[in-house]
Amino acid sequence: MNFEEKTKRELELMGVDTSPTSIVHDLFIRKHVDLISPIFEKVESYLERMDFTDYDKVSPEDMRRWAGNFLLAPREGEKSRGVIRLYFGNPVNITVREGTIFTTLTGLRFKNQAQVKVDADEMVSYTTGIYYYVDVDVVSEGVGETQNLEAGTSFTCSDPTIASMALRIENTVKFQGGEDPETPQELYNRLRHSLAVRSLANDPSIQTVIRDAFPAVTKIYTVPTGSEEMFRDRLMVDINGSPTEVRVGNKTDIYVATSHTISRTVTVYNQEKRKIPFGYNCPTFVQEGIKDVVFKVLNVYPVDSSGTTGIPLTEWRYQQKLHHENSIYQDGYLIINDENYIYSEEEDAAPPFYFAVEYIGSDIIADIQALIHDPSKRMPVGDQLIKGFSLTLLRGTIVYSGDVSEAVANQAMIKFIEEFEGGTLELSDIIGMLRDIGATRVVLPIELLLEKANGDLVPLNTKEEGHDVYNFGPSEMCLLHPYLFAIVNM
């Protein structure tokens, strides 16, 4: 209703004739509307802008002003970072100057942050197949998830010398870190959480404090003292000669997931033991120590004195401290049971040996725990533990037919799992996703396995009734197995 209609209605309610031929219309309403209507519309626009729940009408400037009322600022997005590899047919002297631009075929631009200089003698050591190479760290000029390029993306170089010498330029590992700018709705939800007291006394405040400090965190699940899932507060005590479970302490488990997990390989020495400390802050052969929280060990390889890596071992297991898994207090151990690396005369003894260990983990858990321990944010007499979600890896092969390429199908599956927020995973949803991207047929039966954190394998297939769905627990997260999962075009 515009201002003129509003004025007429109010007069009509008082019994005044407001028809177009009336004296009131000619002498009052027209002049009143001309004079007051601009002021009325201005006031209405302010009222609309004050209604932050109407997301489509919020401008970036209004977002900044609203957030400022809560001592917050809209997130402007994050740039992506990664490594670009330059391939050469022969060892060459090469200098990649700071600020050199690398551009994708779609026009995305990436800049190297520091000069890289390699001479021909040094490049002799950097080989892959028939090529010699040099790696350059780059950061995107733009922000957003579109900057997180998949491995194998091709680039051109702004330096004509490099462009003429390099046989090809591409990234070997997916770029990470790019985050989209915050939408008005996302900011609104964050502002609502920020109304909670900014200590770590409850779930809303925990969500606010952690998400504000670590934008890469995508999911938080809290388990408070006394809940069914909390085990750290349970003690068995003797009461009148009878073992009795009691709950002690103000403890909270805080599970966090981020926009990416990391995969690394480190070399460790077994010190003549087959039980090797392995996890956060544990020593390694070359590095100062593991600074990641280890979620899951994927492979263990023997390494001889020359540095040659052998075939992966099959008899080993990884264990962590009970109820402290995937945290900085994980107290992890790698236990080697392969008969080639055990002394038979002593149960725990083994010949000294090096092992290359590949694992999935997180480089952010320790930083979040440090934030939680900050005296200005820590809950008094509270014991709050940051933990990574328990990883369940999806294994197996899905076969389909259609014009869509395997690369596109696998990328769609990666996105499907990344956007899966937990709850029930159904094979019918995966089949539907493949058909949506162009698969004309998905071969049945599908036979997959879910490898749980403890190593147990759970069937996920279309052959057995009831096995085509899996219900994830609230602290459980799904990932595709990096080696044992594939989608194949028949």
N, C-alpha and C positions, 0 to 999 in steps of 0.2 A: 504494500500500500504506500503510494507516494504522499507527499506532504499535502497536496491539494485535496486528495481523497480523504485523508485523515481529518483535515479541517472541516470539510463538508459533513462528514459523519458526526463529528462532535456537535456541530450546529444543529443538525437534523434531530439529534437526541434531545435537544432543548426545544424542539418544535419550530425551528426557523426554516423558512423556505429557501433552499439553495439551488433551485433550478436555474438553468442558464439565462433565463429571461427575467429573473428576479432582481430587485434593487440590491439585495445583499450580495448577490454574485457580482454585479457590475461595480458597486462602490466599495465593497470590503474584500471579498474573497480574492479577486484578481490582484489587487494591490498588496494584500497581506501575503499572498503566495510569492509574489515577485520579491518582496522585501525579506521574508523570513525563510523561504525555502532553501537558499544556499547555506544558511546557518544550520538549519535542520539536517541537511544532507551531510554537512561536515561532522556534526555530532554523531550521526548514524555511522559514518565511516570509522570514527574513533571507537565506537562501541563494537563494531564488527572486528576491528583489529585487536580489541582487548579480549575477544573470544578466541583463545588460542586453540580450542578444539576444532575449529574450522580450518583444517590444515591447508587447504588449497588457496586460501586467501592470505597466507602469511608470507611476507616478503623476507629476504635475508636480513634486512635492517631490523625488522620487527623481531625476528628470531634472536638477534644479538641483544636487543633491548630486554626482551623477556628473560633470556638466560641470565643477563646481568642482575636482574632482581633476585636471583637465587645464587649469586656469586659463581655462576657457571658461564661457559662460552660454547657456542655451537662448534662441533668438530668439523674442521674444514676438509677432512680427508687426509689420507696418508699416501706418500709416494712409494713406488715399488723399487726394490733393489735386487740386484743379481749380478751374475758374472757372464760376460760375453767372451767367447773364444775366437781368436783369429788364427786361421789355418794357413800354413805356407808349405810349398813343395820342397824347400831347402832351408837350412838354418840361415837367418838373415839378421842384420842389425836393425832393430826397430825401436822407435820412440813414439809412444802414444801420449800426446800432450794433454795436460789437464784441460778439461772443457771440450774435448773432442766429442762430436755428436754422432751417435749411431741411430739410424732410423729404420723402422720396419716398413714393409711394403704397404701397410695401412696408414703410415704417417706418424706412428707413435715415436717420440724422440727420447733418447736416453743419453746421459752425459757422464763421462768418467770423472771421478772426484780428485784424482791425483795422477801425476805423470808416471807412466810405466816405461822403463827403459831396459831392453834386453839385447845383449850382443849375440852374435852368431855362435860363439863358443858356448855360451850359457844355454842357448836354445837347443843345442844338441841333446840336452837331457830331457827336453819337453817333447815327447813324441806320443802319438796315438795312431796306430795303423801305419799308413804310409806318409802321414803328415807330421810336421812340426808345428808347434802352437805357442801362443802366449795368451794368458787370461787377463781380462780387464774388469775391475769392479765398476759398475755403473748404477746410476739412480735415474728414475724417470723424471721428465720435466712436468708431467701432469700427475694428477692424483686419481685414485679409484681402482676398483678391482679389474678394470679392463687393462691396466698396466701390468698385471700379473701374467706375463706371457708364458705359454707352454714351452717346454723344452723343444729345441729344433727350429725355433723361429729364426728366419733369416734377416740380416741387417745390411744396410749400406753405411759407408763411413764418410764423414765430411772431409777427412784429410785425403786429398787426392793421391798422395804417396802410398798411404796404407791401402786405399781402395785399389790401386794398380798392382800391389804386391800380394795381397791376401787372396788365396784361392776361394775361400768362403769365410763368412762371418756368421756365427749363430750362438745361441745359448744352449748349453748341454743340460742345464737343470732349470726347472720352472722358477721364474721370478716370484718373489713373495713380498708381502708387506703392504701392497696397495689396498687402501680402504676408501670406499665411497664417502663423499661428504654426508653429514648427518641430515636426514630428512626432518621436516617439521614434526611429523608424528613420532619419530625416534627421539627427538629432543624433548617433546612433550612427555613421553614416558620416562625419560631420564630426570626431568624436572620433578615429576611426581615422586620418584624415588628419593630425590634430594631433599624432600621435605622431612624425611626421617632424620633423627639425631645422627650426626656424623661421627659417631663412635661405632664400634663393631658389635653392638649389643643385640641386633636382630637382623633378619634376612634383608629387609629393604635397605638398611644402612650398609650392610656387607656388599650388596649389589652396587650401591652408589659409589662407595669408596674404591672398590676394586675396578669397576668399569671406568670411572673417571681417570684413574692412574694408568690403566692398561686398556686402551681402546681395542687391542687385538683380541681381548677376551670375548668369546661369543656366547658362552653359557656358564652359569653358576648354579650349583645345587648344594644347599646347606643341609647338614644333618646335625641337629642340636642334641644336647644331653637328654637322656631319657627316651629318645626315640628308638623305634624297633631296629633301625639300621646302625645305631651307635654302639660300638663294642669297646671303645677305649675306656669308657667309664665303668666297665663291669669288673668287679673283683669277687673272688670267692674267699669268704672268711669263715672261721669256725665259730659258730654260735651254739653254745651248750653241747659241744661235741658233734654238731651237725653242719656239714658244709652248706653255706648259704650264699647266694649271689646278692651283692649289694652294688649300688651305683654311687660312685664317688667323683666329685669334681665338676667344674663347669666347663665342659669340653664341647667343641664344635668342629666337625669335619666340613671343610669347604672344598667341594670339587669344582675345578675350573677347566674349561676347554677353550682353546684359542683357534684362530683362523687357520693355523697350520701346525703340524707336528714336524719334528726334525728327524733325520736319519743320519747316523754317523758310524764310522768304523774307527776304533782305537786299538792300539796294541798294548797288551798287558803281559806281565811275567808271573808265572805261577809260584815262584819261591819254594819249589819242591813240595807244594801242597796241591791237592786236586780240588780244594775248596778255596776259590780266589775271590777276595773282596771286589765287588763290582757294583757301582752305583754312584750316587752323588758324592763328590769329594774323594772318591777312591783314586789311588795312584794309577798312572799309566806309564808306559815305557818311555815315551818321548815327551808327552805333554806334562804340565804341572799336576794335572789331575782332571777328573771328569767334573765339569761344571753344569752338566745337564742332569735332570732327574730322569732316570731310565724307566721307561714303561714296559718295554718288552725287548728281549734279545731275539734277533732273527737268525743269525748264523755265527758259528765259531769255527775259525780256521787255524790250523797249526802254521807257525812261521818258523823257518829254520834260521840258522845263524847268518846266512847270507841275505836274509830278508825275503826269501821266496815263500809264497803262500801256497799251502797244500789244499787238497779237497776238503770241503767242510766236514766237521765231525758230526756224528749222528747221536752219540751217547753223551748227553749233557743236559743240564736243567738250570734254570735261573729261579732263585727264590728271594723273597724280601721279608722284612720283619712283619709279622702278622698285625693287621689293622693299621700299618704305617706305609702300606704300599703306595708307590708313585708320589712320595713326598721326600723332602730333604732328609728325613729320618728313616729312609727306607732300609738302611743297613743290609744292602743286597749282597748276594754271593752267587758266583758262577761255579757250579759243581760239575767237574769233568769226570765222566764215568767210562770213557773210551778205554778199552783194555790196552791200547798201545801207550797210554800215558799214565798208568797206575802201577806202583810197586805192589806186588802181591803180599809181601811180608808185613806191611803196615797198612791199616785200613785207610788212613788219610794221606799217606805219603805218595809222591809222584816224582818222576824225574823233572829237573828244571826245564822249562820250555816256554816259548813265547806263543801267544795266541792273538790273532786279529779278531775282534768282536764287533759285530754289526748290530746296532740297536735302534729302536724308535724311542724318542723321549721328548722332553721339553726343556728349552733354555729360559723359560719365563717363570716356572714354579718357584725357584729360589728367590727371584726378585719380588714376587707377590708375598712370599712368606716374610721377607724382610720388611715389606710395607706393613704387614699385620703386626710385626713385632715393634713397630715405631711407637714409642711411649705416648705420642699425641693421639694415636688412633686405637691403641690396644685396649681391649676391655679389661678392667681390673680383675685380678684373680681368674682370668679366663685363659683357657688353653685351646687356641684355635689353630687347626692344622690344615694347610693348603695341600690338596691332593689332585693329581690328574685323574680323569675318568678311567675306569678299568677298560682296557682295549680288548675288543673282540674283532678278530680279523676274518673277513669273508674270503673263502677259498673255493676254487673250482673254475669251470669253463662254461660259458653260455654260447651256444652256436645259433646263428641267425642267417637269413638270406635277405637280399635287397640291395638297392643301389647305394645305401649309406656306407661310407668307408669304416673300417675297423677303428681308425684313429678317432673319428667323430663319435662312434658308438662307445668306445672306452672313455672318452672325455665326458660324454653325457652320463655315463655310469658314475664317474668320479664326482660330477656335480650332484647327481642324485643322492649319493651317500653323504656328501658334504652338507647338503640341505636337509638330510634326515635328522630330525631333532630327538629321536628316541621313540619309545613306545613300540608299536607293532610293525615289524618289517614283513611285507608280504611279497612273494614271488610274482603274484598277479600284477602288483604295482610296477615291478621291474619290467615285466613283459609289456605292460602298457606304455612305459616310457620308451622302450625300444621301438614299438610300433609308431609312437608319436614322432620319432625322428626319421622314420622312413623304412624301418625293417618290415618286409612283407610277410615274413614267417620267422617264428622262434621255435627252434627244434626242441621237442619234448621227448622224454622227460628231462627236466633240469635237475641235476644232482650237485648240490653245493655243500660245503661244510662251514660251520662257524667255529673258529679256533678261539676258545675263551682264554682269559688271562692265565689261568692255571694249567693250560695245555689241553684241557678236555675238548673233544670235537663233538659238535652237535649237528646232526643232519638238517639240512634245509633243502627239501626236494619236492617234486611234484608226483613222486611214485607212491609215497606212503601217506595215508590219510592223516591229516593234522600236522604234517611236517612241512607244509608249504608256508608256514608263518613262524615268526619267532618274536617273543615279547622281551624287549630289552629292559633291564632294570634301570632305575632312575640315575644310578651312578655308573652306568655302562655306556660305552660309545663304540660305534661301528666304524671300521676302516677296511678298505680293500687291501688284501695281502699284496705286498709289492712284487712278489715273485710267483705266487701260486693262484692268481686270479687273472682271467683273461676273457674277453669277448671276441669271438672269431666269426668271420663271414665265411659261410660254406661255399 
